Amino acid sequence: MIRSTPGRHPSASRKVSADSCGCAMGARFLGVTLVASIVWFALHWHEYSLARAGARILIFAFAGAILGKMVGIAVYRLRTRRLRDMLSAIDTRGVGDWNFPASSGF
């Protein structure tokens, strides 16, 4: 049977939280800063030569990618720390609550 809405590919369903190295967030920041800097220098084209504008676009895009990578790593660490804290709270809450008999017959 054909679904009415197209489904997403399984590889597209990976969350950003699975990106421990920050590459996905770095790529997003790279794209945003690249487009933003191109638009900025296109609007101010009379103030810069083409070579200076091109060099600055590359510098801003690289800086945006580095910033995005650092943000991605920080987000991953915060999410994993929160998950680890939640799991340790569940684990410590459950320890000692079980009163099993000393010999269960096995």
Secondary structure, 3 states (H helix, E strand, C coil): CCCCCCCCCHHHHCCHHHCCCCHHHHHHHHHHHHHHHHHHHHHCHHHCCHHHHHHHHHHHHHHHHHHHHHHHHHHHHHHHHHHHHHHHHHHHHHCCCCCCCCCCCC
